[in-house]
Amino acid sequence: MLIVGIDAASVETDLLDGRLACPTCGSGLRPWGYGVEREVRLRVGIERRRLRRSICRVCGATHVLVPEDTLLRRRDAVEVVGAALTAKAGGDGHRRIAADLGRPESTVRGWLRRFAVMAGALREHFTRWAHALDPVHDRVSPGGSVLFDAVEAVGVLGIVAVRRFGPRPVWSLASVVTAGRLLCNTSCLWAQPV
């Protein structure tokens, strides 16, 4: 699995030109068909996607190319999950968030619980990334809860990234720096800042 941009044509060009590196060994990837088509629920509407697969020229490992606006094993786009997390950090409950987003209560409750379990580690992870991009940026002060602090750390990383690279959706950035595993249920091998 490799997180890539959302412009499918650009990703395809990079893949064909060998500019995408294998996460396992660092060698160039080449096309290797497509995955099963699936639905991704956006804030408004549903988009059908068929994710590109690739294979490493050297080690032979195969990888699915996952757009940065998507999380692994989640039907909803990262912006929807991010909106739920932001609302929870603002004090809303899962029922209200589910109603506002038009999602099942059990789905939203699952996102919030999973994020809450990992909130401390996520706060540290996003804080390290923000520091790697801008070492002189002020540290985040502790807020009202660990979940609030983790969501705020995502926002701080977004601010630092905008200053350095220009505008980009903050929750897509969160997907990139967690390798799509923002709400993972297994071991979280997140991308570390360089």
C-alpha positions in Angstrom: 0.0 0.0 0.0 1.3 3.4 -1.0 -0.5 6.8 -0.4 -0.5 8.9 -3.6 -2.1 12.1 -4.8 -5.7 12.4 -5.9 -5.1 13.2 -9.5 -5.4 9.8 -11.2 -3.8 10.9 -14.4 -0.8 12.3 -12.6 -0.4 9.2 -10.5 -0.6 7.0 -13.6 2.1 9.1 -15.3 4.4 8.9 -12.3 3.8 5.1 -12.2 4.6 4.6 -15.9 7.7 6.8 -15.6 9.0 4.9 -12.6 8.8 7.9 -10.2 6.8 6.0 -7.6 9.1 4.1 -5.2 8.4 0.7 -3.5 7.8 1.2 0.2 9.5 -2.1 0.8 12.9 -1.6 -1.0 12.8 1.9 -2.6 13.0 0.6 -6.2 10.6 1.8 -9.0 7.1 0.5 -9.3 5.3 -0.4 -12.5 1.6 -1.0 -13.3 0.0 -4.2 -12.1 -3.7 -4.0 -12.9 -6.5 -2.7 -10.6 -8.2 -3.6 -7.4 -11.9 -4.2 -6.9 -14.1 -1.2 -7.5 -15.5 0.3 -4.3 -17.6 3.2 -3.1 -16.1 6.1 -1.2 -18.7 8.3 0.6 -17.7 12.0 0.3 -19.2 14.9 2.3 -21.7 15.2 -0.6 -22.4 12.1 -2.7 -20.6 8.9 -3.4 -17.7 8.3 -5.8 -16.9 4.9 -7.2 -13.2 4.1 -7.4 -11.1 1.3 -8.7 -7.7 1.6 -7.0 -4.5 1.1 -9.1 -2.2 -1.7 -8.2 1.6 -1.7 -8.8 4.5 -4.2 -8.5 8.1 -3.5 -7.6 10.6 -4.1 -10.4 13.2 -5.5 -8.0 11.6 -7.2 -5.0 8.3 -8.2 -6.7 6.1 -6.9 -3.9 2.7 -5.6 -5.0 1.1 -2.4 -3.6 -2.3 -0.7 -3.9 -2.0 3.0 -4.7 -4.4 4.7 -2.3 -5.4 8.3 -2.9 -4.6 10.7 0.0 -8.2 11.6 0.5 -8.9 8.0 1.6 -8.2 6.0 4.7 -7.4 2.3 4.7 -10.4 0.0 5.1 -12.9 2.9 5.5 -15.8 3.7 3.2 -15.8 7.4 4.1 -13.4 9.9 2.8 -10.9 11.3 5.3 -12.6 14.7 5.2 -15.8 13.2 6.5 -13.9 11.4 9.3 -12.0 14.6 10.0 -15.3 16.6 10.3 -16.5 14.1 12.8 -13.3 14.3 14.9 -13.4 18.1 14.8 -17.0 18.1 15.9 -16.2 15.7 18.8 -13.2 17.9 19.8 -15.7 20.8 19.9 -18.0 18.9 22.3 -20.6 17.3 20.1 -21.7 13.7 20.8 -21.7 10.8 18.3 -25.5 11.0 17.6 -25.4 14.7 16.7 -22.3 14.2 14.5 -23.9 11.2 12.8 -27.0 13.2 12.1 -25.1 16.2 10.8 -22.9 14.0 8.5 -25.7 11.7 7.4 -23.9 8.6 8.6 -24.9 5.7 10.8 -24.4 6.4 14.5 -22.5 3.1 14.9 -20.1 4.2 12.2 -19.4 7.6 13.8 -19.2 6.0 17.3 -16.6 3.6 16.0 -14.4 6.4 14.4 -14.5 8.4 17.7 -13.7 5.4 19.9 -10.8 4.3 17.7 -9.4 7.8 17.5 -9.8 8.2 21.3 -7.8 5.0 22.0 -5.0 6.3 19.8 -5.2 10.0 20.6 -2.1 10.3 22.7 0.1 8.5 20.1 -1.5 10.5 17.3 -0.9 13.8 19.1 2.8 12.9 19.5 3.0 11.8 15.9 1.5 15.0 14.4 3.5 17.1 16.8 6.8 15.4 15.6 5.8 16.0 12.0 5.0 19.7 12.7 8.4 20.1 14.4 10.2 18.4 11.5 8.6 20.9 9.0 9.1 23.9 11.2 11.3 23.5 14.3 10.6 27.0 15.6 6.8 26.7 15.5 5.3 27.1 19.0 4.4 23.9 20.7 0.7 23.1 21.3 -0.5 23.8 24.8 -2.6 21.0 26.5 -6.3 21.5 26.1 -9.4 20.0 27.6 -8.9 16.4 26.6 -6.4 14.0 24.9 -8.8 13.8 21.9 -9.0 17.6 21.6 -5.2 17.8 21.8 -4.8 15.2 19.0 -7.2 17.0 16.7 -5.4 20.3 17.5 -2.1 18.7 16.6 -3.5 17.8 13.2 -4.5 21.5 12.8 -1.1 22.7 13.8 0.6 20.4 11.3 -1.8 21.8 8.7 -0.8 25.3 9.5 2.9 24.5 9.4 2.5 22.6 6.1 0.6 25.5 4.5 3.4 27.9 5.4 6.0 25.5 3.9 4.2 24.0 0.9 1.1 26.0 0.2 -2.6 25.2 0.6 -3.7 21.6 1.0 -6.6 19.9 2.8 -5.5 19.2 6.4 -7.2 15.9 6.7 -5.6 14.6 3.5 -2.3 15.6 5.0 -3.3 13.6 8.1 -3.9 10.6 5.9 -0.5 11.0 4.2 1.5 11.2 7.4 -0.3 8.3 8.9 0.0 6.3 5.7 -3.8 6.0 5.5 -3.9 4.5 9.0 -5.4 7.4 11.0 -8.0 5.0 12.4 -6.1 1.7 12.1 -7.3 -1.3 14.0 -4.0 -3.1 13.9 -0.4 -2.1 14.4 0.2 1.4 13.2 3.4 1.8 11.3 3.1 5.4 10.5 5.4 7.3 8.2 8.0 9.1 10.4 9.2 12.6 9.7 12.7 12.8 8.1 
